[in-house]
Amino acid sequence: MAILTLTTDLGDKDIYQAVLKGSILRVLPTVNIVDITHTVAAFNIQQAAFILKNSFYYFPEETVHLIGIDTVYSDENKFLAIRYRKHFFVGADNGIFSLIFDEEPEAIMEIDIMQDLKFLHFPLSDIFVKAACHLANGGPLSEIGTPVAGIEKRMLLQPAIERNQIRGMVIYIDSFQNVITNITKDFFNRVQQGRRFILYFKRNETITHLSWHYNEVPEGEKLCLFGISDHLEIAINKGNASGLLGMNLGDSVIIDFQ
């Protein structure tokens, strides 16, 4: 059975998610729809990219990932269907693909499916659905668009190295209020080289030990670890790290190596 995942900012309150799913099932009733999330903050490309980048590769090859973030058409915001690492992605060319992909995609097509005027204000349930269902049904990528050379680029701030120090920042706060930084495990290991470290963050808080799991410290105690996304997290065992430590998106973190 074909798999079609959904990553959107449609929420759970209004009719939009139902309209999207109903439109999919009318075109391809046998498809297996998987909700990655519908609670991305409105138009938040970076948040959606972080979630999809760290989840898509858990799905089988040939899965189709439909991205519903900032999908209103304009000359600068074209609609693309892309093959990347044997997965398909359908979404707007608003920079989100450059935040998901670590390398150039295998193929990029600008979708040229005719717009149904009934859905002029909501192309997600029309053009996007038709393209995604075509791919999920085994249709060739070449039949739904015209090849284009590249994708819109958007850059995330990368952690900086200053002598024996890494300067990073908070890029995501999950539903458990764990604070996730832009420092990856690979980046940390390359700079650390086995040395001891001190992690500094808001309110002059420090952590000097890397944990393997959240329960490694007593309940209510802070810790840092590399979670399932392979990014450095600051957490509190069974607690609200973001709220209790006063940490928000964009806050700085510093790691000194000794």
Helices and strands as residue ranges (DSSP letters): E 3-8, H 16-27, E 32-37, H 45-53, G 56-58, E 64-68, E 79-84, E 87-92, H 96-100, E 107-111, G 117-119, G 123-125, H 127-136, G 141-144, E 145-147, E 160-162, E 165-173, E 179-184, H 185-192, E 197-201, G 202-204, E 205-207, E 210-211, G 214-216, E 222-226, E 231-236, H 241-245, E 252-257
